[in-house]
Amino acid sequence: MIAFPRTALATELVAALQGKALLGDAHNGLFLTAPRRTGKSTFLLGDLRPALQAEGVIVVYVDLWADTRRDPGGLIAEAIARALEPQLGVVARTARKAGLDKVKLGGLEVDTSKIGKIDGLTLVDALRLLHENAGKPVALIIDEAQHALTSEAGEAAMTALKSARDQLNQPGVVNLMLVMSGSDRDKLLRLVNTAGAPFYGSQIQRMPPLGPDFIAHVAGLIEAQRPELRPVDQALLQQAFEVFGHRPQFFMAALGQVLSPLAALSGRFEPALLEAAQHQQAEDEAQMESDYLGLKPTEQAVLWRMLEQGPRFRPYDAEALRFYREKTAHPVNTAQAQRALEALRQRMPALVWKSARGEYALEDAAMHRWFEKRSEAGQWPPTPPQGMLALEDD
């Protein structure tokens, strides 16, 4: 994968996180959303983190999807513990080697193996200790932050981070910067959009996708390495990139294939790249259709309701049960709807996500775009091909 620095965007966000921007609320928490595989994590690690570090900020990064078997609350605590480790000093490390369970540091009793746990140092104290011992502001970047909502410990960690922000920051002084990213805006909204949400009142910002400057960069590389292809048609490259859903990994992989000597193209490569993008899009949509048609009627009805309602989805209210009855042509009670939701969650890969509070959302937000596209074209719901047997509910 080629390197494409987004220095200007990172610089703007650092200023906003520091409270230097004239407008905006990023100093209280920056919430970024972007579809999967569009370069979000690459930007956080390759651009935003070094830009913060250049400003003298201690940066803690954790990806809650790095190990989905681990509790997200534990992952957050562990990341802070690792950042705190170098700050503890020789005395603390020596004490641990000597077999001492706890040491006093900065007026606090520290056991780094238990940071964030009930019987150990709280996340608030750990972040305060990290800031005070480093003598620098701290930025905590949590990638795929919506995953924290899938466990009680993860929710508790989010509430603790809000408390830490309120305690460490003062008017005009930002000692703790919080960056939360997510690949699904509907899920990330659950951190900010209700009175009980830990960051109620904060705004979700859409991270701008890679655009014409990225395409110009790629075109420049092609022209430098393959002079015979000058000038590259940037408009067609941009069109192909958009069809790929602004996903640089898929775009660059297809570009490598059409530029390969083994491709044996007789004409220009740009139309072949656009054709590859359209083929990939058709395959993605065909997979979604296959997944939908492979469901039992009640599961289809529940998924249809989720696609239609989005964040307004309520699985068991009277309107939902009436909807299920209309689409399946038989009564559906709460228990049956619940079983259908669980079946959608247990599929591999899962089609439905559930929070610790019992809220449901689609696992892959791309299904919403597929649903909207088919609905606008009058092609919803999908119908099974002739000869395909429809599944029945138990």
ROZA-913516 format. One record per residue (C-alpha): residue number from 1; x, y, z. Coordinates in nm, 3 decimals, decimal comma, m for minus. Layout:
<sites>
+-------+---------+---------+---------+
| lumba |      c1 |      c2 |      c3 |
+-------+---------+---------+---------+
|   NUM |       X |       Y |       Z |
...
+-------+---------+---------+---------+
</sites>
This chain:
<sites>
+-------+---------+---------+---------+
| lumba |      c1 |      c2 |      c3 |
+-------+---------+---------+---------+
|     1 |   0,000 |   0,000 |   0,000 |
|     2 |   0,135 |   0,343 |  m0,093 |
|     3 |   0,180 |   0,611 |   0,171 |
|     4 |  m0,042 |   0,915 |   0,131 |
|     5 |  m0,004 |   1,157 |   0,423 |
|     6 |  m0,305 |   1,369 |   0,517 |
|     7 |  m0,099 |   1,626 |   0,704 |
|     8 |  m0,335 |   1,922 |   0,664 |
|     9 |  m0,635 |   1,731 |   0,805 |
|    10 |  m0,428 |   1,600 |   1,098 |
|    11 |  m0,302 |   1,950 |   1,178 |
|    12 |  m0,655 |   2,090 |   1,181 |
|    13 |  m0,781 |   1,814 |   1,411 |
|    14 |  m0,489 |   1,857 |   1,653 |
|    15 |  m0,571 |   2,227 |   1,684 |
|    16 |  m0,938 |   2,143 |   1,743 |
|    17 |  m0,849 |   1,882 |   2,009 |
|    18 |  m0,631 |   2,140 |   2,185 |
|    19 |  m0,924 |   2,382 |   2,196 |
|    20 |  m0,755 |   2,624 |   1,955 |
|    21 |  m1,027 |   2,612 |   1,690 |
|    22 |  m1,263 |   2,907 |   1,693 |
|    23 |  m1,572 |   2,687 |   1,671 |
|    24 |  m1,641 |   2,323 |   1,748 |
|    25 |  m1,641 |   2,094 |   2,048 |
|    26 |  m1,352 |   1,858 |   1,968 |
|    27 |  m1,170 |   1,950 |   2,291 |
|    28 |  m1,453 |   1,771 |   2,474 |
|    29 |  m1,417 |   1,467 |   2,252 |
|    30 |  m1,370 |   1,408 |   1,880 |
|    31 |  m1,604 |   1,146 |   1,732 |
|    32 |  m1,514 |   1,040 |   1,378 |
|    33 |  m1,706 |   0,800 |   1,157 |
|    34 |  m1,606 |   0,652 |   0,822 |
|    35 |  m1,702 |   0,329 |   0,642 |
|    36 |  m1,479 |   0,026 |   0,684 |
|    37 |  m1,159 |   0,006 |   0,481 |
|    38 |  m1,167 |   0,372 |   0,376 |
|    39 |  m0,839 |   0,459 |   0,551 |
|    40 |  m0,968 |   0,566 |   0,892 |
|    41 |  m0,727 |   0,361 |   1,105 |
|    42 |  m0,439 |   0,441 |   0,869 |
|    43 |  m0,508 |   0,811 |   0,924 |
|    44 |  m0,534 |   0,777 |   1,302 |
|    45 |  m0,205 |   0,588 |   1,328 |
|    46 |  m0,007 |   0,739 |   1,042 |
|    47 |  m0,118 |   1,103 |   1,055 |
|    48 |  m0,307 |   1,202 |   1,369 |
|    49 |  m0,088 |   1,018 |   1,622 |
|    50 |   0,244 |   1,162 |   1,497 |
|    51 |   0,088 |   1,509 |   1,465 |
|    52 |  m0,019 |   1,493 |   1,831 |
|    53 |   0,320 |   1,360 |   1,937 |
|    54 |   0,489 |   1,648 |   1,753 |
|    55 |   0,291 |   1,880 |   1,981 |
|    56 |   0,429 |   1,705 |   2,290 |
|    57 |   0,120 |   1,494 |   2,358 |
|    58 |   0,137 |   1,141 |   2,506 |
|    59 |  m0,075 |   0,928 |   2,270 |
|    60 |  m0,250 |   0,608 |   2,376 |
|    61 |  m0,406 |   0,408 |   2,091 |
|    62 |  m0,634 |   0,107 |   2,121 |
|    63 |  m0,830 |  m0,080 |   1,855 |
|    64 |  m1,134 |  m0,250 |   2,009 |
|    65 |  m1,156 |  m0,483 |   1,709 |
|    66 |  m0,797 |  m0,601 |   1,750 |
|    67 |  m0,928 |  m0,895 |   1,954 |
|    68 |  m1,307 |  m0,920 |   1,961 |
|    69 |  m1,284 |  m1,208 |   2,210 |
|    70 |  m1,147 |  m0,969 |   2,474 |
|    71 |  m1,372 |  m0,743 |   2,676 |
|    72 |  m1,341 |  m0,389 |   2,532 |
|    73 |  m1,319 |  m0,240 |   2,883 |
|    74 |  m1,014 |  m0,456 |   2,951 |
|    75 |  m0,853 |  m0,354 |   2,621 |
|    76 |  m0,887 |   0,015 |   2,708 |
|    77 |  m0,742 |  m0,037 |   3,057 |
|    78 |  m0,454 |  m0,243 |   2,919 |
|    79 |  m0,361 |   0,023 |   2,663 |
|    80 |  m0,346 |   0,289 |   2,937 |
|    81 |  m0,140 |   0,055 |   3,155 |
|    82 |   0,113 |   0,006 |   2,874 |
|    83 |   0,145 |   0,382 |   2,830 |
|    84 |   0,182 |   0,430 |   3,205 |
|    85 |   0,457 |   0,168 |   3,233 |
|    86 |   0,746 |   0,389 |   3,110 |
|    87 |   0,628 |   0,670 |   3,337 |
|    88 |   0,640 |   0,468 |   3,657 |
|    89 |   1,015 |   0,499 |   3,687 |
|    90 |   1,289 |   0,273 |   3,809 |
|    91 |   1,154 |   0,255 |   4,165 |
|    92 |   0,819 |   0,109 |   4,062 |
|    93 |   0,972 |  m0,141 |   3,821 |
|    94 |   1,227 |  m0,251 |   4,079 |
|    95 |   0,954 |  m0,294 |   4,338 |
|    96 |   0,759 |  m0,523 |   4,107 |
|    97 |   1,069 |  m0,730 |   4,036 |
|    98 |   1,117 |  m0,765 |   4,411 |
|    99 |   0,771 |  m0,916 |   4,438 |
|   100 |   0,590 |  m0,616 |   4,584 |
|   101 |   0,227 |  m0,607 |   4,472 |
|   102 |   0,176 |  m0,233 |   4,502 |
|   103 |   0,386 |   0,080 |   4,507 |
|   104 |   0,316 |   0,440 |   4,603 |
|   105 |   0,355 |   0,691 |   4,326 |
|   106 |   0,225 |   1,043 |   4,306 |
|   107 |   0,019 |   0,991 |   4,620 |
|   108 |  m0,158 |   0,690 |   4,469 |
|   109 |  m0,120 |   0,319 |   4,530 |
|   110 |  m0,045 |   0,166 |   4,191 |
|   111 |  m0,089 |  m0,187 |   4,065 |
|   112 |  m0,057 |  m0,164 |   3,688 |
|   113 |  m0,186 |  m0,517 |   3,637 |
|   114 |  m0,521 |  m0,403 |   3,774 |
|   115 |  m0,567 |  m0,064 |   3,611 |
|   116 |  m0,934 |  m0,006 |   3,538 |
|   117 |  m1,050 |  m0,301 |   3,749 |
|   118 |  m1,263 |  m0,272 |   4,059 |
|   119 |  m0,981 |  m0,368 |   4,294 |
|   120 |  m0,713 |  m0,166 |   4,119 |
|   121 |  m0,634 |   0,186 |   4,004 |
|   122 |  m0,933 |   0,346 |   3,833 |
|   123 |  m0,909 |   0,468 |   3,475 |
|   124 |  m0,949 |   0,825 |   3,601 |
|   125 |  m0,655 |   0,790 |   3,841 |
|   126 |  m0,446 |   0,609 |   3,580 |
|   127 |  m0,493 |   0,887 |   3,326 |
|   128 |  m0,424 |   1,154 |   3,588 |
|   129 |  m0,107 |   0,972 |   3,692 |
|   130 |   0,001 |   0,939 |   3,329 |
|   131 |  m0,051 |   1,311 |   3,269 |
|   132 |   0,115 |   1,428 |   3,591 |
|   133 |   0,421 |   1,203 |   3,567 |
|   134 |   0,479 |   1,276 |   3,197 |
|   135 |   0,412 |   1,646 |   3,250 |
|   136 |   0,232 |   1,646 |   2,915 |
|   137 |  m0,125 |   1,632 |   2,783 |
|   138 |  m0,262 |   1,286 |   2,704 |
|   139 |  m0,461 |   1,184 |   2,397 |
|   140 |  m0,656 |   0,857 |   2,405 |
|   141 |  m0,750 |   0,731 |   2,057 |
|   142 |  m1,009 |   0,451 |   2,060 |
|   143 |  m1,063 |   0,291 |   1,721 |
|   144 |  m1,400 |   0,119 |   1,662 |
|   145 |  m1,522 |   0,277 |   1,986 |
|   146 |  m1,880 |   0,156 |   1,933 |
|   147 |  m1,760 |  m0,193 |   2,027 |
|   148 |  m1,726 |  m0,070 |   2,388 |
|   149 |  m2,104 |  m0,072 |   2,410 |
|   150 |  m2,119 |  m0,450 |   2,373 |
|   151 |  m2,017 |  m0,513 |   2,737 |
|   152 |  m2,095 |  m0,363 |   3,077 |
|   153 |  m1,723 |  m0,315 |   3,143 |
|   154 |  m1,689 |  m0,132 |   2,812 |
|   155 |  m1,978 |   0,099 |   2,898 |
|   156 |  m1,827 |   0,160 |   3,242 |
|   157 |  m1,495 |   0,247 |   3,079 |
|   158 |  m1,664 |   0,506 |   2,857 |
|   159 |  m1,834 |   0,663 |   3,158 |
|   160 |  m1,498 |   0,670 |   3,341 |
|   161 |  m1,332 |   0,841 |   3,043 |
|   162 |  m1,599 |   1,110 |   3,046 |
|   163 |  m1,530 |   1,161 |   3,418 |
|   164 |  m1,154 |   1,176 |   3,354 |
|   165 |  m1,208 |   1,438 |   3,085 |
|   166 |  m1,418 |   1,651 |   3,319 |
|   167 |  m1,162 |   1,625 |   3,600 |
|   168 |  m0,843 |   1,678 |   3,400 |
|   169 |  m0,961 |   1,955 |   3,169 |
|   170 |  m1,024 |   2,315 |   3,267 |
|   171 |  m1,141 |   2,619 |   3,072 |
|   172 |  m0,859 |   2,699 |   2,832 |
|   173 |  m0,651 |   2,396 |   2,940 |
|   174 |  m0,691 |   2,057 |   2,771 |
|   175 |  m0,496 |   1,784 |   2,949 |
|   176 |  m0,697 |   1,488 |   2,819 |
|   177 |  m0,801 |   1,460 |   2,455 |
|   178 |  m1,041 |   1,185 |   2,354 |
|   179 |  m1,072 |   1,059 |   1,996 |
|   180 |  m1,339 |   0,798 |   1,925 |
|   181 |  m1,372 |   0,649 |   1,579 |
|   182 |  m1,628 |   0,412 |   1,435 |
|   183 |  m1,716 |   0,248 |   1,106 |
|   184 |  m2,090 |   0,277 |   1,172 |
|   185 |  m2,243 |   0,616 |   1,253 |
|   186 |  m2,562 |   0,464 |   1,395 |
|   187 |  m2,367 |   0,263 |   1,652 |
|   188 |  m2,131 |   0,548 |   1,741 |
|   189 |  m2,434 |   0,774 |   1,797 |
|   190 |  m2,523 |   0,563 |   2,099 |
|   191 |  m2,231 |   0,726 |   2,282 |
|   192 |  m2,371 |   1,077 |   2,237 |
|   193 |  m2,741 |   1,092 |   2,148 |
|   194 |  m2,935 |   1,016 |   2,468 |
|   195 |  m2,933 |   1,174 |   2,813 |
|   196 |  m2,787 |   0,850 |   2,954 |
|   197 |  m2,507 |   0,832 |   2,696 |
|   198 |  m2,158 |   0,893 |   2,841 |
|   199 |  m2,080 |   1,176 |   2,597 |
|   200 |  m2,428 |   1,319 |   2,561 |
|   201 |  m2,427 |   1,638 |   2,355 |
|   202 |  m2,111 |   1,571 |   2,155 |
|   203 |  m2,133 |   1,565 |   1,777 |
|   204 |  m2,042 |   1,288 |   1,534 |
|   205 |  m1,817 |   1,411 |   1,254 |
|   206 |  m1,791 |   1,234 |   0,920 |
|   207 |  m1,427 |   1,185 |   0,833 |
|   208 |  m1,377 |   1,314 |   0,478 |
|   209 |  m1,292 |   1,033 |   0,235 |
|   210 |  m0,980 |   1,034 |   0,026 |
|   211 |  m1,049 |   1,252 |  m0,275 |
|   212 |  m0,899 |   1,410 |  m0,587 |
|   213 |  m0,567 |   1,485 |  m0,415 |
|   214 |  m0,522 |   1,112 |  m0,349 |
|   215 |  m0,609 |   1,032 |  m0,711 |
|   216 |  m0,363 |   1,297 |  m0,834 |
|   217 |  m0,096 |   1,140 |  m0,613 |
|   218 |  m0,163 |   0,794 |  m0,757 |
|   219 |  m0,169 |   0,929 |  m1,112 |
|   220 |   0,166 |   1,098 |  m1,053 |
|   221 |   0,319 |   0,769 |  m0,936 |
|   222 |   0,185 |   0,587 |  m1,243 |
|   223 |   0,318 |   0,851 |  m1,482 |
|   224 |   0,659 |   0,848 |  m1,312 |
|   225 |   0,692 |   0,468 |  m1,333 |
|   226 |   0,513 |   0,417 |  m1,665 |
|   227 |   0,582 |   0,725 |  m1,882 |
|   228 |   0,412 |   0,560 |  m2,180 |
|   229 |   0,077 |   0,591 |  m1,998 |
|   230 |   0,089 |   0,971 |  m1,979 |
|   231 |  m0,144 |   1,145 |  m1,933 |
|   232 |  m0,343 |   0,937 |  m1,687 |
|   233 |  m0,719 |   0,999 |  m1,702 |
|   234 |  m0,774 |   1,115 |  m1,342 |
|   235 |  m1,149 |   1,157 |  m1,393 |
|   236 |  m1,187 |   0,786 |  m1,474 |
|   237 |  m0,962 |   0,692 |  m1,180 |
|   238 |  m1,177 |   0,906 |  m0,950 |
|   239 |  m1,493 |   0,741 |  m1,084 |
|   240 |  m1,349 |   0,394 |  m1,025 |
|   241 |  m1,238 |   0,493 |  m0,673 |
|   242 |  m1,592 |   0,608 |  m0,592 |
|   243 |  m1,741 |   0,282 |  m0,722 |
|   244 |  m1,497 |   0,099 |  m0,496 |
|   245 |  m1,659 |   0,293 |  m0,209 |
|   246 |  m1,349 |   0,511 |  m0,154 |
|   247 |  m1,166 |   0,200 |  m0,027 |
|   248 |  m0,798 |   0,243 |  m0,114 |
|   249 |  m0,704 |  m0,121 |  m0,049 |
|   250 |  m0,945 |  m0,255 |  m0,311 |
|   251 |  m0,868 |   0,031 |  m0,550 |
|   252 |  m0,490 |  m0,023 |  m0,534 |
|   253 |  m0,524 |  m0,401 |  m0,564 |
|   254 |  m0,732 |  m0,364 |  m0,882 |
|   255 |  m0,493 |  m0,101 |  m1,014 |
|   256 |  m0,202 |  m0,340 |  m0,965 |
|   257 |  m0,387 |  m0,608 |  m1,159 |
|   258 |  m0,475 |  m0,395 |  m1,460 |
|   259 |  m0,122 |  m0,249 |  m1,476 |
|   260 |   0,041 |  m0,590 |  m1,449 |
|   261 |   0,226 |  m0,716 |  m1,757 |
|   262 |   0,023 |  m1,033 |  m1,717 |
|   263 |  m0,301 |  m0,841 |  m1,776 |
|   264 |  m0,220 |  m0,812 |  m2,150 |
|   265 |  m0,447 |  m0,513 |  m2,201 |
|   266 |  m0,489 |  m0,403 |  m2,559 |
|   267 |  m0,612 |  m0,052 |  m2,474 |
|   268 |  m0,597 |   0,199 |  m2,192 |
|   269 |  m0,594 |   0,072 |  m1,833 |
|   270 |  m0,844 |   0,324 |  m1,693 |
|   271 |  m1,159 |   0,166 |  m1,844 |
|   272 |  m1,039 |  m0,175 |  m1,726 |
|   273 |  m1,001 |  m0,035 |  m1,373 |
|   274 |  m1,354 |   0,107 |  m1,381 |
|   275 |  m1,486 |  m0,228 |  m1,505 |
|   276 |  m1,307 |  m0,404 |  m1,216 |
|   277 |  m1,470 |  m0,162 |  m0,970 |
|   278 |  m1,815 |  m0,227 |  m1,113 |
|   279 |  m1,752 |  m0,601 |  m1,097 |
|   280 |  m1,649 |  m0,575 |  m0,730 |
|   281 |  m1,960 |  m0,371 |  m0,651 |
|   282 |  m2,181 |  m0,630 |  m0,824 |
|   283 |  m2,015 |  m0,909 |  m0,626 |
|   284 |  m2,066 |  m0,726 |  m0,296 |
|   285 |  m2,434 |  m0,667 |  m0,371 |
|   286 |  m2,481 |  m1,027 |  m0,489 |
|   287 |  m2,338 |  m1,150 |  m0,159 |
|   288 |  m2,580 |  m0,933 |   0,039 |
|   289 |  m2,870 |  m1,060 |  m0,170 |
|   290 |  m2,756 |  m1,420 |  m0,116 |
|   291 |  m2,731 |  m1,361 |   0,260 |
|   292 |  m3,082 |  m1,213 |   0,267 |
|   293 |  m3,239 |  m1,489 |   0,059 |
|   294 |  m3,072 |  m1,751 |   0,278 |
|   295 |  m3,272 |  m1,634 |   0,582 |
|   296 |  m3,598 |  m1,776 |   0,712 |
|   297 |  m3,910 |  m1,559 |   0,662 |
|   298 |  m3,916 |  m1,413 |   1,014 |
|   299 |  m3,543 |  m1,340 |   0,997 |
|   300 |  m3,596 |  m1,165 |   0,664 |
|   301 |  m3,881 |  m0,959 |   0,810 |
|   302 |  m3,673 |  m0,854 |   1,112 |
|   303 |  m3,376 |  m0,761 |   0,894 |
|   304 |  m3,607 |  m0,572 |   0,657 |
|   305 |  m3,743 |  m0,374 |   0,951 |
|   306 |  m3,389 |  m0,291 |   1,065 |
|   307 |  m3,291 |  m0,177 |   0,716 |
|   308 |  m3,600 |   0,042 |   0,693 |
|   309 |  m3,591 |   0,191 |   1,043 |
|   310 |  m3,217 |   0,237 |   1,101 |
|   311 |  m3,151 |   0,390 |   1,446 |
|   312 |  m3,529 |   0,407 |   1,510 |
|   313 |  m3,552 |   0,026 |   1,511 |
|   314 |  m3,748 |  m0,118 |   1,804 |
|   315 |  m3,771 |  m0,496 |   1,768 |
|   316 |  m4,076 |  m0,573 |   1,982 |
|   317 |  m4,315 |  m0,279 |   1,971 |
|   318 |  m4,663 |  m0,315 |   1,825 |
|   319 |  m4,567 |  m0,158 |   1,492 |
|   320 |  m4,272 |  m0,396 |   1,451 |
|   321 |  m4,483 |  m0,704 |   1,530 |
|   322 |  m4,747 |  m0,585 |   1,282 |
|   323 |  m4,474 |  m0,538 |   1,020 |
|   324 |  m4,342 |  m0,892 |   1,076 |
|   325 |  m4,696 |  m1,032 |   1,043 |
|   326 |  m4,754 |  m0,847 |   0,715 |
|   327 |  m4,426 |  m0,961 |   0,561 |
|   328 |  m4,446 |  m1,326 |   0,673 |
|   329 |  m4,825 |  m1,370 |   0,636 |
|   330 |  m4,846 |  m1,521 |   0,985 |
|   331 |  m4,847 |  m1,381 |   1,342 |
|   332 |  m4,502 |  m1,322 |   1,498 |
|   333 |  m4,475 |  m1,284 |   1,873 |
|   334 |  m4,194 |  m1,127 |   2,078 |
|   335 |  m4,025 |  m1,460 |   2,150 |
|   336 |  m4,015 |  m1,548 |   1,779 |
|   337 |  m3,874 |  m1,206 |   1,690 |
|   338 |  m3,612 |  m1,247 |   1,960 |
|   339 |  m3,510 |  m1,588 |   1,825 |
|   340 |  m3,481 |  m1,437 |   1,476 |
|   341 |  m3,254 |  m1,159 |   1,607 |
|   342 |  m3,033 |  m1,411 |   1,785 |
|   343 |  m3,010 |  m1,618 |   1,467 |
|   344 |  m2,900 |  m1,307 |   1,277 |
|   345 |  m2,637 |  m1,239 |   1,545 |
|   346 |  m2,505 |  m1,595 |   1,543 |
|   347 |  m2,452 |  m1,615 |   1,167 |
|   348 |  m2,095 |  m1,619 |   1,037 |
|   349 |  m2,034 |  m1,343 |   0,960 |
|   350 |  m2,293 |  m1,186 |   1,190 |
|   351 |  m2,561 |  m0,968 |   1,031 |
|   352 |  m2,675 |  m0,799 |   1,354 |
|   353 |  m2,492 |  m0,620 |   1,637 |
|   354 |  m2,619 |  m0,595 |   1,995 |
|   355 |  m2,518 |  m0,355 |   2,270 |
|   356 |  m2,498 |  m0,441 |   2,638 |
|   357 |  m2,827 |  m0,251 |   2,683 |
|   358 |  m3,010 |  m0,470 |   2,433 |
|   359 |  m3,000 |  m0,226 |   2,141 |
|   360 |  m2,971 |  m0,375 |   1,793 |
|   361 |  m2,814 |  m0,248 |   1,470 |
|   362 |  m2,684 |  m0,392 |   1,146 |
|   363 |  m2,331 |  m0,526 |   1,174 |
|   364 |  m2,236 |  m0,387 |   0,831 |
|   365 |  m2,365 |  m0,038 |   0,751 |
|   366 |  m2,310 |  m0,110 |   0,379 |
|   367 |  m2,636 |  m0,308 |   0,387 |
|   368 |  m2,825 |   0,019 |   0,440 |
|   369 |  m2,677 |   0,159 |   0,119 |
|   370 |  m2,762 |  m0,163 |  m0,067 |
|   371 |  m3,120 |  m0,148 |   0,066 |
|   372 |  m3,164 |   0,218 |  m0,030 |
|   373 |  m3,027 |   0,160 |  m0,379 |
|   374 |  m3,261 |  m0,132 |  m0,445 |
|   375 |  m3,561 |   0,047 |  m0,292 |
|   376 |  m3,507 |   0,354 |  m0,509 |
|   377 |  m3,485 |   0,127 |  m0,816 |
|   378 |  m3,808 |  m0,052 |  m0,717 |
|   379 |  m3,618 |  m0,379 |  m0,671 |
|   380 |  m3,697 |  m0,449 |  m0,307 |
|   381 |  m3,740 |  m0,707 |  m0,166 |
|   382 |  m3,505 |  m0,949 |  m0,345 |
|   383 |  m3,678 |  m1,249 |  m0,496 |
|   384 |  m3,521 |  m1,595 |  m0,508 |
|   385 |  m3,408 |  m1,719 |  m0,849 |
|   386 |  m3,632 |  m1,972 |  m1,016 |
|   387 |  m3,573 |  m2,315 |  m0,868 |
|   388 |  m3,435 |  m2,185 |  m0,537 |
|   389 |  m3,621 |  m2,328 |  m0,239 |
|   390 |  m3,741 |  m2,075 |   0,016 |
|   391 |  m3,661 |  m2,154 |   0,378 |
|   392 |  m3,940 |  m2,186 |   0,631 |
|   393 |  m3,958 |  m2,085 |   0,995 |
|   394 |  m3,946 |  m2,357 |   1,254 |
+-------+---------+---------+---------+
</sites>
